Amino acid sequence: MNRDFTLQQIAEGLTKSVLNASDKDLEGFQRIIDETIKLREAHKDLHKMVQSYTTSSVQRS
């Protein structure tokens, strides 16, 4: 079963956990957020590269 969550649902679910988390837990969570942002940016860059490649391949044909 695949269930997609909205950012709001995730934030609401994390509120109590974050408020009760230790500094070490919050540091770990921050690292996860940072890596998620990097992954999202890399995905955007990859999408642009594929679009560029596709466009240049069509022009060469």
N, C-alpha and C positions, 0 to 999 in steps of 0.2 A: 504494500500500500504506500503510495507516494503522497505526502502531505506537504504542501507549500505553506510557509508562514510569511506573513507580512512583517515588515520591520516593526510596526507598532505592536503586533502580537509578541514578537521576540522581546521587545523592550518591556512590555507589561509583565511578561513572565520572568524577566531577570531582576526586576526592581527589588523584590524582597531578598533575593540571593545576594545581590550586589551590596545592599545596605548592611547585610550581616557578614559580608566576606572580610577576610583578613587582608592585610596589605599584600602579602605574598600571593593570595588568590587574585587580587585585583591586578597585580603586575602580570600574572599569567594571562588573565583575560585581556589585558591591554596588548600583549604580544599577539594573541589570537586576532584581535581586531586589526592590528597593524599588518599582519600577514594577509588577512582577508582583503584589505585595501590594496596591497601589492598585487594580489592575485586578480582582483577586479581590473586594475589598471593593465596588467599583462594581458588579460582577456580582451580588453578594448584594443590594445596594440596589435594583438594577433588578428583580430577581426579586420582592422585597417590593412594589415599586411595581406591578408587573403583577398580583400576587396581590390587592393592595388594590383596584386598578381593576376586576379581574374580579369580586371580591366585591361592590363597590358597584354595578356594572352589573347583576348578577343581582338585587340587592335593588331596583333601580329598575324592573325589568321586571315 
